[in-house]
Structures are given as structure tokens and as C-alpha cells.
Amino acid sequence: MTTTIDTVVIGAGHAGLAVSRLLTEAGRDHVIVDRGRIGESWRTARWDSLRLLSPNWMMRLPHWEYGGPDVAGFLPARRFVRHLELYAESFGAPVVSGATVLELSAAGCGAYRLVTDRGTWRARQVIIATGPGVPRVPAGLREVVTAAAYRNPAQLAPGGVLVIGASASGVQIADELNRAGREVYLSVGRHTRVPRSYRGKDVFWWLERTGRLARTIDEVRDPASARREPSMQLAGRAGELDLVTLQAEGVQLLGRFDGMDGSRARFRPDLAETAASADARMSRLLDALDEYVGDAARERPAALVPPAPRPVVDLHRAGISTVLVATGYRPDYPWLRLPITGPDGQIQQVRGITAAPGVYVVGQRFQHRRDSAFIDGARHDAAYVVQHLLAYRAEPAA
């Protein structure tokens, strides 16, 4: 049986719910379909101790924000799920849970056909808000644990752990494993180092106050590179977490992972260069913040003193029983039957508008603003997409 409706939203995370709230306010008949429950990835693809990287005051969604006493704190992932559930309840979000999308295709007469294992919908507009995709695993690796599958140290086999990737997830997981008494090796690629706080304010306060989060993709010299920028090395707590602190705590730092030869992992001799580049970018940011307040520069965080390069580590001899990959995500739309993806598999869009009339996307990395993929930033793209959708004129779905 096929249900005809104005709009279908795919994904019941923060971005999909933000869209739904605005569609509800506009009186637009719609449904949200999700393979799981509200905030499913926060329930099943996050480790147990994870807290949001952004402060609680940055949980602003359309007509909804954090209302607790700790506005400067960092909400645990499980409590963020409840935050989303309450948001959905506040406006009666029309969520269909447990509906795995099987196909999205053109249906003729300006309509689209969405097939799920819980029903089929025919709609004039479709908004894709499904999140970042699936974990990216470097070539040559087979038996790995991804950051999305990691829950806690007790889950892993006894022994040492090689963590590949030193952005937000990688450094946090490496830190947790090290604190649990594991021998931890951290393979470091390109990363973004920032202080948790500067001049008594959280780094996100500075990024918002100086307009950096609102910077648009049209303002950057290299949009493709900007969209590949690694997430910031931060943890959802006070205090710093970076390569300097991890090395001081006993984590062994390595260069970028370069493949496997049997049980021997290869690493590039580029740690010093990579760390120096990240430190230089951080210094430029802090210089700009000093200039913004018109005050002399403060003392900078200590630079990393890198260890001697280790081109090879034999996992068996080092006692490493687990390789944990935290190298980000790649787009994954196996159900999409519309010509709207690029060579990299990512949905091509301008401010969320795709080449298929009536099909939109929300929540992509640097979709329009630098904060587009952040919880707090989704509201801006959701508002623009819904505004465009409401002005869109097409023949009704037959």
C-alpha cells in the first residue's frame, strides 16, 4: 500500500526533527521515517562515556533549547537522546520508527517514491537528514573495531590497542583506554588542535562570537578542503585533551597509518610535520582572537615534542590485540536512485537544494555554514530548506 503525503523526512536525529518542527509550524503534512528510534545513532553508535563536545547552551533547535541549570556543561549522549525525545513530544513529531529505507526514486509527475520495510510513501518533497554515513576504514585493514562500534574498554580483548585517527573521537577513546590501563598506540593524521578554553571562555564561545561558525562555504578559498576539515581535538569536559597531554600520560604517538604487512603496521614519518602544522593553525586562530579583543597575546599551549619516528610496529610483538579505527565517515546512500551524488558519493547541493526538484538535504558537513553539521547549526539550514520548500511549486502527487 502506498501513502500519498506532501513531504517525507528521512532521519529522526536533531536535523530531521528541526525540519519537522518547522514543517509542523507551517502546517505542512509530513512524516519522518527512521531505521531505528529518535536519535538512533546517539543510542547505538556512540561509546558509553561520550559527552557532547559543544556546551549545553549550544543545543539550540527551532523553538527548543537546553533548559537545565548547567548551561556551560556537556551533556552525556544518553541524556541528549532524552532531549531529542522531549523535543519530538513537544510538537507531536510524526515519526515512523524502525523503517529502513530501501529505495528513493522518481515516481513521475514531480513526485518521489520512498520505499521502506514498513511502507511506501509518494511525496512531492523529500528531505534527507540521515547523518554522516558509515565509518571509513583505511585500506589493508580487516579485523577492526570502529569508533561507532566501540562502547568501553571492557568490550575489547585484553592487550594493547592501536587507535588510528587523532581527531575528536580518536583522542577521546585513546584517553579512556589509557586511563583504563591499556597500552595505547595512537596513529596521528591531519587534525585540528584548539584549546578547550581561552581567556576564560570556552572555544565555542569564541568561535560563535567572532563569526567563525557562521562563515559560509562561499567565503572559503577551497570548499572541498573545508568540508574535509577534521573535527576538533576536544573532549566534553573541562581541561585540555590533545597530543601533548596524551603523550604525557603515556600514550605512544605514531605517524599516519600507511598499511599492513602481515602483523606489521606501517606508519609515515610525518608526525612532527603534522603536529607542527596543527599547532601553527591553532596559533593563527588564537592570534585572531587576541586581535578581536584588542589585547596582547596570552601564553600559548605547549607544542608537541614528537618522539622519534617508528616506521613499523609489529602488532603481535607489541601485544596489540585490537585495532580501533576513528578516521571519520564516508557517505552511504545505497537506496538512492536519483542522480544527485558526486564522484565522492556525497549528495551534491547548494544550501541544501539538490538538482532533483523538491529533494533536499540537511546536516551535511559545512553544508552552507561552518556549523552546519553541529547540533546548534542545523537550525539555520533547516530554516532555509523549509523556506524554499514552502515556496516550491509543483504539480501535486497523483
N, C-alpha and C positions, 0 to 999 in steps of 0.2 A: 504494500500500500504506500502511495506517495502523498505526502502532506505538502500543500502549497502555502507558502508564507512569504512575507516581504523580504526578511533578512535572516541569514544564518551566521552565527559567530562560531568559529572553531577554536576552542580553548577556553577553559574556565579558570585561568590564572588571573593575576592582577590586571593585565592588559585587556583580556576578554571581558572581565567584569566592569572595567572602566568604560568600555564601549557600550556594554549592555545598560549601564546606568544612564548614559546619555541618550541611548535609543528609547529607553523607558520614559525618560523625561519628555522626549519628543513625540511620544505616543506611537512609535513605530513597532508594529507586530514583528517579533523576532524570537529566536531560540538560540541557546548556547549548547553546543554539543562538546563533550569531553570524553576521552578514553577512560578516565578514572573519575575522581571526585574533584570538588573545588580545590584548587591549589595542589593538584596531584603530584607534581614534580617536587614540591616542598615536603611532601609526605614520604615519597618513595625514592627520591634521587638526591638526597642530602644526608650528610653524616649527622650523628645524634647530637653532637655538641655545637653544631653550627648556629651562629647568630648572624643577623643581618650586618652587612658592612657599613651601611648608612645609618645615621642616628634615627631614633623614633620620630622625630619631627619631620623626617623626610618620607613618611609613609602617606603622603597626600594623594588621594584619589578623588575623582569628581564627587563632591558632596560627602566626603568621608576622610577622616584623618585620625591620627593617634589621639586617644583621649585619656591616657593614663598619666601617672604622676612623674614618670621618668622620661621626660622628652629628650634628654641627652643620652639616654641609654641605647642599647642594641638588643632588639627583640630576638628571642630564640626562634628558630624556624617553626617549631610546633605551635608557638603562640601566634606567629604570623599567619599560619593556616586558620586559626580561630578568628583572627582579624578579618581575613577574607570571607569566612563563613558568615560572620556578622554583617559584613558589608552586603553580601548577596541577600541575606534575610531582610535587610533594611529596605529594599525596594522590590522584593519578590522576584529575584533574577530567575528567568525561565531556563534553568539548567537541566539538561538531559545527561545524567551521569552514565558511565560505563558504555559509552557509544564510540566505538573505534571507527574512525573514518576509513573507508575502503576506496572511495573514488570521489573526486570532484571534477566534473566535466561540463561542457556547454550542453544545454538542452534545447536550444533554438528559441527564437522569438525573444532574444535578450535575456533569457533565464539561464540558471545553472542547476545542475542536479548533484546533490550531495547524498552519497550512499554510505550508510553506516551499518553495523551489525545489529542496530536497534531501530532501524527505519530509514526511509528515504525522504528527502525534502527537495522541493523545487522552489527556488527563490530568485528574486531579481538581483539581490546583492548578497555577497559573501565577504566576511571579514576574517582573515586568517590571523590568529593570535596564539600560535602554538609553541612559542618559546624558541630556544637557540638550536635545537636539533638533537643529534646523538653524539656521544663522546668521540673525539678524534684520537685515534691510536696510531702512533708512528709506525712506519713500515718496518717489518722484520720482527715485530713483537707478536707473540701468540697468546701465551697464558699470562694475562694481566688482570689486575683489579682496576677499574676506572674510578675516578673521583665520585662519579654518580652512583657507583655500586658500593663504595666504602661507607661503613657505619661507625666503627670504633676499632681500637687496637685489638680487642679480644677476638674480633672476627677473622683476623689474619693468622696464617700459620706461624708457629714460633720461628724466631730468627730475625735477621736484619731485613730492612726494606729499602729498595731503591725507588725514590719518588722522582718521576720525570715531569718537569714543569714547575716553575717557581713564581707563578702569579698568585692570585689570592688563594685559590683552593690548595695549590701545591705547598705553599709556605705554612698554611694553617694545619694541614694534615701532617706535614713533616714535623711541625712543632708538637702536635698532640702525640705522635708516635714516639718522638724523642722523650717527652715527659713521661711516657708510659714505660720507659726503659729499653726501648728498641734501639738497635744500632741503625742509624738513618743516613743514607746517602741521597743527596739532592742534586739532580741534574738541572742546570740553570740555562735557560734560553733567554730570549729578549723579554724584558719585564719592565714594569712601571713602578719605580720606587717613589713613595711620598710619605711624609710623616703623618702619624695619626692625628697629631695636633701641632699647631704652630702659633706662637704668640698668644697662647691661652685659648685658642679656638680650634674646634675640630676642622680637619682639612676640608670636609664637605661644606662647612660654613664659608670658608674662603672661596671654594670653587663656585658656590652659588653667588656670594656677594660680589665677586669680581666678574661675573657673567660668563665664566668658562663653561658651566654646564649648559647654558643657553646658546652657546656657539653652534651655528648651523653647518651642515655639510657643505653649503655653498661658500662658506668662509675659509675653508681649509685648502691648502695647495694640492694635496694628494688625497682625495676622498677614499680611494681604495685602501691606502695605508692607514688612514684614520679609522676605518671600520675594522681593521685588523689589530688595532692597538690593544696590547694585553691589559687585563684587569689590574687594578692597583694592588700592590703588596700591602694588604691591611688585614686586620682581624677585628671582629666585632667586640672589642673591649678596649679599655684604656691602655696606653702603653704602645711601644713600637714592636713591630714584627717584621723583620727584614733579614737579608743575608748576614748582616753584621751580628744581629742578636742570635740567629740560628747557629752561626759558626761558633760564637762564644759559648753556646750551650752544648756544643759537641757534635752538631750535625756536620757531616763531611760533604763539602761542596765540590761539584764536578762541572765540567763544561757541558755544552749542548750534546744531547744523546745523538749518536751517529750510526747506530745499527748494532747488530749482534753477529758474532761468530761463535756458534755453539753456545757455550755458557759464558762467553766473554763479551761484555758490553763495551762498546767503543764510545769515546767522548772527544769532542773537538777541544783543542787547546785555546779556547776563546773566553774563558771565564773572566779574566782580568779586563779584557776589552768590553765584554758585555756589561759587567758591573760598572765600569767607568762611564760608559755611555748612559746608563740609567741614572747614575749619580749626577752627571752633567745636566741631564734633563730636569732632575729634581732641583738642582741649584738654580736653573733658569726660572723655574716656577717660583721658588722662594724669593729670588731677586725681584720678580714681578710683584709679589705680594708686599715686599718691603717698599717698593716704589708706589704701590697703591695707597699705603698708609703714610707715605712721605717720611719714613723713618730709616735710620741706618740699619744695615743688615745685622741680623742676630747670628749667634753661633750655629753653624750647620751640623747636621748629623754626621757622625764619623763615617768615613769612607771605608769600604771593604779592603782589607789586606788579603788578597786571594792566596790560597795555597798553591804549591807547585802543581802544574797540570798533571793529570793522571789520564793518559790516553786510553787505558784499558783497565777494567775491573772484572776479574773472574767471579761471577756470582756465587759459584759453589765454594770456592776457596774463601771468599769474604763472608760466607754464612748468610747470604741474602736469599731468603725464601720467597719473597714477594716483590713483584714489580708493580708499582702503583702509578697509573698514568693520569696526570692532571694537565692536559695540553689543550683544553678547550673543547669546542664542539664544531661539528660540520653540519650544514643544512641537510635535512632529510624529509623529502616530500614524495614518498613512493606512490601516494594516492592522487597526486596532482596530474590532471590530464589537460592542462591549459598551458599554452606557450608563453609563460611569464617568468621562467627561470633563466639565469645566465649560465655561462660556462662553468662557474664555480658551484652551481646548484642553488645559489641564493635567489630568492624572489626579487626580481628587478622592479623598482618602484621609485616614484618621486613623491615625497611626503605621504607615503602610504598608498598612493594611487598606482595601480598596475596597468599594463597595456590591455587587459581584459576589462571592458566597461562594466562597472559595478562590482569588481573584485578588488579588495583592499587588503593591506597587511598592517599590523600594529605590533610594536615590541621588538623590531629588528635593531641590531647594534648600530648606533649612530644613524638611525632611520632618517631623521632630519636634524635633531639636536644631539649634542654630545650625551645628554642624559636619556635618550630615547629608550634604551634597554633597561634603565633603572626603574625601580618601583615608582619613584617620585616623578619620573619623566614621562611615563606612559600617558598621563592625563593630557599632555599637550598634543601628542599625536592622535590620541583618541578623539579629542575635540575637533581637530582639523578633518579627520577622516569622516566623522559623523556629520559634520557640517557639509562636506562635499557630497556625502551620500544622500542627505536630505534634499539637496538641490538637484540631484541627479534625476533626469527624466528618461524613462524608457517605457516601452510597451509593457503592460502588466503580464506577469507569467500566466500562460494559458493553462 
